[in-house]
Amino acid sequence: MDLAQKSVENVEFMIEKIKEKLNVLNFGAIKPSHFDEEMYEELKDIYDLVMKKNSFSPNEMQAIAEELGNLRKNK
């Protein structure tokens, strides 16, 4: 998978991997459909950060959840 390419499939992949890695129940409200390609670079930055670390403090998880919330599409 080439994450350098902006695509809906890559957005879905990154969101699912972030949710898997953090393994937090309240991330169930975060769906790939909540994001679009306009926020791709920001989402990729969060994805890269999450994939680099092995564990997260509660504060880090909260900050990541807040950042993902800020990137959601306005409906």
Buried (B, 14 or more C-beta within 10 A) or exposed (E): EEBEEBEEEBBBBBBEBBBEBBEBEEBEEBEBEBBBEEBBEBBBEBBEBBEEEEEBEEEBBEEBBEBBEEBBEEE
